[in-house]
């Protein structure tokens, strides 16, 4: 897929935003569509799959988070959230439920274009890699098994209930078991981000991941904090 083939849906109820974003994306050669509310966005995605969605959080009829939940039930295209809400919690929620990036308003159009290009490039790379064996890899370490083909995780006591973000984070740590990984390395390997929210997002996800491990009767101390650097998955 090259940029002249990429179809992008811009979802925002502010005409000033959709006009500027659409104009600049079309200048880059993209095929741009617009929706002004959440319900229309879901209907458009179901009728005409897109390569990328730029999605405002605060929308009439259905907010951006609910729109994403509907989209993720059938589609895997990258989603870039736009929001005037710029707290760390807002970003974590957006990324945790399946968003691929989060850009706070007001934003620079050059930064938006850069993020769009990065997400589309990563999407192509993932499509290519999805046919390779490493995406069907089974990772085993310290009593935990991850099946990347089915995205199922299990410990000695049974299944481990993980979100997609938690699964990818644990997979990244387990691939490099015994080695320290920095927060930047985890962001790039677990999510593929090239333009980032704060690296402390990793800390939030690690805390949740440890809680999930403990719930599944797996020792949360398997994920060690290496002060001043990052995290390490402990080999037993």
N, C-alpha and C positions, 0 to 999 in steps of 0.2 A: 504494500500500500504506500503510495506517495501522497504528498499533501494535496495534489489536485484531485485525488480520489477520495480523500477523507471527508466524511459527512459529520458535521458538528451541530448539535442542538444546544442553543442558548436559552436557558429558562430563567426569566426574571420579570417581575411585574413593573419595573421602572423603565419606561421607554428610553430615557436618556442613557441607561446602561446598555440595553440591547442594541440600540442604534450604533453607539460607539464601538462596542465589542464586535458586532456583526460586520460593520464597515471595515474594521481593521483585519478581521479574519479573512474576509473576502479578498482584501488586498493581498493577503498571503497565498491566495489560490484555493481556499477551502470552500466547500459547499455548505453554506450556513442556513440553518432553520431556526425559527424562534417560537417559543411558547411563553405566554404571559401568566400562566397559573399551573399549579401542580397536576391537576387532573388532566389538563390538555397535554402536558408533557408525557405522562404515563401512556395516554392513548397514542401519541405520536411515536413513542419508542416501540410500542407493541406492533404498530402498523408498519413502521419504517426503521429498522435497526440502524443505529448510528455508530460511528467510530469513536466518538467522544461526546460527553455531555458536560456543559458548564452550567452548574445548578446553584441558584440562590437558595439560601436556607429559609428566609422569611417570605413565604408565598401564600397567595389566597387559595382557598379550597382544599389545599393539601400542602403541608410544609415540605421543605427540601428533604428532611430526614425520612418522612413517610414516602415521598416519591422514590427515594433511593431504595427503600425496603421493597417496594413494588418492582422496581427495575431489577434488583438483584435476584428476585425469584426466578427470572428467566434469562437475564442478560449479564454479560461480564465486561462490557466496554468500560474504559476508564471514566471516572467522574471527578470533576474538579469543582469543589464547593466554593461559592462566593458568599461572604457574609460580612455584615457590619459588626457582628459579634466576634471579638478578637481575643477572648480569654483562652487560656490553655485548655480548660475543660471543654469549651465549645469545639476546639480543634480535635481533641481526643475523641469526643463523641462522634464527630463527623467521620473521622478515619476509622474508628472502631466498628461502625456499622457498615463499612464497605466503601467509603470514599477513598480516592487515590491521592488527593492533594487538597489543600485548603488555603484560599487566598482571601485576606481580609480587605474590606473596602475602607477607604478608597485605595485603589491599586493603580500602578503604572501599566500602561498598555504593553510596553515592552516586556515587562515581567510576565504578564498574562500570556503573551505570545510564546515566550520562552518556555513556560510551563506546559502549554498546549503541545508544543513540539516535543518536549521531553516525554510527556505521557503517551503521545502517539508513537514515538520511537520505541518506548518500552513495551507498548502493546504489541507492536510488530515482533519484537524480540521474543516476547512470551509466547506468541502464536507459533513462532518457529520452534521454540524450545519445547512446546507442549507435545510435539511428536517425538522428542528425543527421550532416551531412557531415563535420564536423570529426573524427569518430571513424573516418572512412575517408580521412583526409587523408594525403597523401604529403608528407613534409617533406624538403627537400634543402638542404644547406649544406656548404660546404668539402669537397665530394667524397663526403659521406655521404648516403645515402638511407634514410629510415625510412618504412615503410608501416604506418600505424596500423590499417588494416583487417585485415592479415595478421600484424602484429607481426613483420615481417621487417626486418632491417637489413643494409645492404650498403655497402662502400667500394669504392675503385678496384680492389682486388685480389680482390673477391668478398664473400661473406657474412660478417657479423659475428655471432658466437654470443653472444647476450645473454640473461640471465634477464629475467623480466617487470619486476623492479625496475630493473635496469640500463637496459632499454629505455625505461621511463617517465622515468627520470632524464635520459637522453640526449635524449629528445623534449622535455622541459621546457627544457633548455639550448638546444637547437637552435631552438625556437620563439622564443626571445629572443636569438638569436645576436648577438653584439657588445655585449650589455648584461650588466651584473653582476647576478647573482641571489644573494640571501642564502640561508643554510642554511634559515631558516624558510620562505622563499618556495619553495624546492625541495621541502621536506617537504610543504607544502600542495599544490603543483601536481603533483608527481610521484606522491604517494601520497594526497593528500587528507586527511591526518591533521589532526584538530582538537585531539586530546589526544596529546601526544607523548612518545616516548622522547627521549633526549638528541640534540641536533642534531649531535653528532659522528658519529652514524650515517651522516650524509650523507658525511662524510670517508671512512669505510670503503667506502661504495659507489662514490665517485669513484675511489678507488685501484683497486678491482676493475675499474671501467669502463675506466680508462686501460690496465690490463693487457690487457683484452680487445681494445681498439683496437690496441695494439701487436702482439698476436698476429695480428690481421687485417691487419697492415702499414699501419695508419693511424697518423699521428703523434699520440701521446698528449698532446702539448703543445697540441693543439687545445682541450683543456679547461684553461683557465688558472686558477690560484689567485690571487685578489685578497685579499692579506693583510688580515686584520681585518674582512673583509666576507663573501666567499663565492667564487663561481666564475663564469667567463664562457666561453662557447663562441666561439672565435676565427673570424672570417670571413676567408677567404683571397681 
